[in-house]
């Protein structure tokens, strides 16, 4: 992301939040990192910006569920002082103050929590106003398995535990290999249609979900050339005729069968549908430290469907 690119004007609400937050800073309630030049830990975020921390982050606000989970997976959960409204794992984070979401983070409330580091996505609107107030911001995003590995180690370094992220990734990598070994032989190479966003899109070969499917030895009905999570038409899926559908439990098989042409698909006719409960589907959609659990969920569903017939 080009940090020199023009930014959209701040909304009136955001401007008011900044003004109020500035009052907190003026009263000495801002983070300690504002008062001295940081030199201890150098990090580069996904905007290409170099961040320097005086010491390992002790008070962290996370504005992404996957980053919240990463902090906790690295045994630093007690350092979280605020989260976004969608974070729900581990259960202990549910008691933390919520400060909004990706596009509507409450700047005033974040400042009041006195963080020495805020974790967010590169496109978050909260980054610029927080940085104006001298608050350290680390923008990270994981779109692939390689990104997850890098993000885990970056967060580990930010918390003063270099190497912990890499060690955790090796554990996940071994978990993916173990999950692949449990995929029923008849499902190897079979093509999956993994539906997201309520049926409006799908996870292609180039998404992190597509990478997980490939690691398990499964095919993907959606080519990576269409982008990671392309919008899909019902007609495309009918033509692709995948061997199995993977969807959120919010989508009923009967409703899918009513889509144009879908009742003729073999996956519908043979009941080859993996329907995941909301909490399980959430973890599958988050590029974070529960990647091995997501793989286990996929393998478990395939096993429950039995060996596919030609």
JOCOR-V672440 format. One record per residue. N is the residue number from 1. PHI is phi in radians with two decimals (* if undefined). PSI is psi in whole degrees, -180 to 180 (none if undefined). NEAR is the number of other C-alpha atoms within 12 Angstrom. Layout:
# JOCOR-V672440
n={N:N}
phi={PHI:PHI}
psi={PSI:PSI}
near={NEAR:NEAR}
This chain:
# JOCOR-V672440
n={1:2:3:4:5:6:7:8:9:10:11:12:13:14:15:16:17:18:19:20:21:22:23:24:25:26:27:28:29:30:31:32:33:34:35:36:37:38:39:40:41:42:43:44:45:46:47:48:49:50:51:52:53:54:55:56:57:58:59:60:61:62:63:64:65:66:67:68:69:70:71:72:73:74:75:76:77:78:79:80:81:82:83:84:85:86:87:88:89:90:91:92:93:94:95:96:97:98:99:100:101:102:103:104:105:106:107:108:109:110:111:112:113:114:115:116:117:118:119:120:121:122:123:124:125:126:127:128:129:130:131:132:133:134:135:136:137:138:139:140:141:142:143:144:145:146:147:148:149:150:151:152:153:154:155:156:157:158:159:160:161:162:163:164:165:166:167:168:169:170:171:172:173:174:175:176:177:178:179:180:181:182:183:184:185:186:187:188:189:190:191:192:193:194:195:196:197:198:199:200:201:202:203:204:205:206:207:208:209:210:211:212:213:214:215:216:217:218:219:220:221:222:223:224:225:226:227:228:229:230:231:232:233:234:235:236:237:238:239:240:241:242:243:244:245:246:247:248:249:250:251:252:253:254:255:256:257:258:259:260:261:262:263:264:265:266:267:268:269:270:271:272:273:274:275:276:277:278:279:280:281:282:283:284:285:286:287:288:289:290:291:292:293:294:295:296:297:298:299:300:301:302:303:304:305:306:307:308:309:310}
phi={*:-1.47:-1.19:-1.58:-1.15:-1.08:-1.84:-1.16:-1.08:-1.25:-1.22:-1.04:-1.09:-1.12:-1.07:-1.14:-1.07:-1.13:-1.08:-1.17:-1.11:-1.08:-1.14:-1.04:-1.11:-1.09:-1.48:1.50:-1.71:-1.31:-1.18:-1.05:-1.12:-1.32:-1.70:-2.68:-1.32:-1.35:-2.59:-1.32:-2.25:-1.86:-2.30:-2.01:-1.68:-1.42:-1.69:1.45:-1.64:-1.54:-1.98:-2.08:-1.96:-1.13:-2.68:-0.93:-1.07:-1.99:-2.23:-2.00:-1.89:-2.03:-1.85:-2.46:-0.98:-1.15:-1.29:-1.04:-1.12:-1.14:-1.00:-1.22:-1.09:-1.63:1.05:-2.19:-1.02:-1.19:-1.52:-1.27:-2.08:-2.87:-2.45:-1.41:-1.26:-1.68:-1.13:-2.55:-2.49:-1.16:-0.97:-1.04:-1.31:-1.12:-1.53:-1.43:-1.04:-1.73:-2.12:1.77:-2.31:-1.07:-1.77:-2.38:-1.06:-1.53:-1.07:-1.03:-1.21:-1.06:-1.06:-1.10:-1.41:0.93:-1.29:-1.75:-2.80:-2.07:-1.73:-2.73:-1.43:-1.01:-1.60:-1.12:-1.24:-1.35:-1.03:-1.10:-1.10:-1.18:-1.16:-1.06:-1.54:1.47:-1.52:-1.23:-2.19:-2.12:-1.66:-2.33:-2.58:-2.05:-1.91:-2.41:-1.08:-1.10:-1.09:-1.02:-1.05:-1.15:-1.09:-1.05:-1.26:-1.12:-1.13:-1.05:-1.15:-1.11:-1.70:1.41:-2.23:-0.99:1.68:-1.19:-1.17:-1.12:-1.12:-1.16:-1.09:-1.05:-1.13:-1.11:-1.06:-1.15:-1.12:-1.16:-1.10:-1.16:-1.16:-1.05:-1.13:-1.66:-1.18:-0.94:-0.95:-1.17:-1.62:-1.01:1.45:-1.23:-1.65:-1.90:-1.99:-1.78:-1.52:-2.32:0.95:1.14:1.68:-1.42:-2.56:-2.55:-1.52:-1.54:-1.06:-1.56:-1.48:-1.14:-1.18:-1.08:-1.12:-1.11:-1.04:-1.13:-1.07:-1.48:1.46:-1.78:-1.61:-2.32:-1.33:-2.00:-1.17:-1.16:-1.12:-1.47:1.81:-1.07:-2.31:-1.30:-1.23:-2.16:-1.66:-0.97:-1.15:-1.06:-1.13:-1.06:-1.14:-1.20:0.81:-1.14:-1.34:-2.62:-1.85:-2.11:-2.48:-1.27:-1.10:-1.18:-1.69:-1.48:-1.04:-1.08:-1.20:-1.15:-1.14:-1.46:-1.21:-0.92:1.45:-1.21:-1.10:-1.53:-1.24:-1.10:-1.08:-1.26:-1.10:-1.70:1.20:-1.54:-2.26:-1.69:-1.93:-1.82:-1.04:-0.93:-1.11:-1.21:-1.16:-0.98:-1.16:-1.26:-1.58:-1.83:-1.38:-2.51:-1.31:-1.82:-1.01:-1.19:-1.16:-1.08:-1.10:-1.07:-1.13:-1.12:-1.12:-1.07:-1.19:-1.05:-1.10:-1.21:-1.40:1.41:-1.18:-1.23:-1.66:-0.98}
psi={132:110:-14:-5:147:140:150:149:146:145:163:-40:-46:-40:-40:-40:-41:-43:-43:-41:-36:-32:-40:-44:-42:-29:3:19:3:170:151:-26:-15:-21:-1:158:124:146:-10:-45:124:127:149:128:-175:6:-3:13:134:128:137:129:138:-37:167:139:133:-25:103:133:129:128:19:132:-41:-34:-36:-46:-36:-44:-45:-38:-26:21:37:23:-34:-11:-11:131:-7:150:168:171:-14:-13:132:11:140:170:-32:-26:-15:-20:-2:154:137:137:27:-153:-162:-44:-7:38:139:102:-45:-44:-37:-47:-39:-23:-5:51:149:-1:136:127:130:177:155:-31:6:134:-14:-20:-53:-50:-34:-43:-33:-32:5:12:134:130:132:109:118:145:136:113:-13:171:-39:-38:-43:-44:-46:-44:-42:-43:-34:-44:-39:-43:-39:-27:10:23:61:137:-22:-35:-43:-40:-41:-39:-41:-37:-44:-42:-41:-35:-37:-41:-41:-38:-40:-39:-20:-4:124:139:-38:-18:-13:128:-7:151:132:142:109:107:137:170:45:25:-4:-19:178:159:117:-178:-29:-1:164:-30:-41:-37:-39:-44:-43:-40:-29:-1:20:155:174:132:-11:116:148:-20:-16:-6:165:-47:70:151:140:145:149:-34:-37:-45:-39:-45:-38:-32:64:159:-27:146:137:121:168:150:-14:-20:120:146:-40:-38:-39:-37:-21:-7:149:116:-10:-28:-20:-10:141:-35:-38:-47:-35:3:29:73:124:112:118:135:158:-49:-40:-38:-37:-47:-31:-25:-3:121:78:-157:0:27:-37:-34:-38:-43:-41:-38:-40:-47:-41:-41:-43:-41:-38:-23:-13:172:128:145:152:none}
near={18:12:17:10:8:10:16:11:12:19:16:10:16:26:22:17:27:32:21:25:33:29:19:24:30:18:14:18:27:34:37:27:33:28:19:15:16:23:15:19:24:24:33:24:32:28:24:16:22:20:33:28:33:26:25:29:39:27:34:41:50:49:46:41:39:39:46:48:39:43:48:33:29:34:23:30:32:23:30:41:36:44:44:40:27:29:37:27:32:29:14:19:29:22:18:27:25:30:30:28:26:28:23:24:36:36:46:33:31:48:45:33:34:36:36:43:44:52:49:41:34:29:24:33:29:43:40:32:33:42:28:21:37:33:43:46:44:44:39:40:36:32:28:25:33:22:25:34:33:33:43:42:35:38:50:33:31:42:38:27:24:22:22:28:34:26:21:33:31:23:21:30:27:19:25:33:24:19:31:32:19:24:33:25:20:20:33:26:23:30:33:40:43:47:41:32:20:21:28:19:25:39:42:34:31:26:35:35:43:39:32:42:44:32:32:38:29:34:31:38:35:37:27:22:14:18:20:26:29:25:22:29:20:25:17:24:38:27:20:26:28:32:38:39:47:43:36:29:24:23:27:23:26:15:16:32:24:16:22:17:21:27:23:21:31:25:32:30:21:23:27:32:37:36:32:29:19:18:23:27:31:28:32:36:35:35:39:45:46:38:43:34:30:35:41:30:33:44:34:23:29:38:24:19:26:21:20:24:15:10}
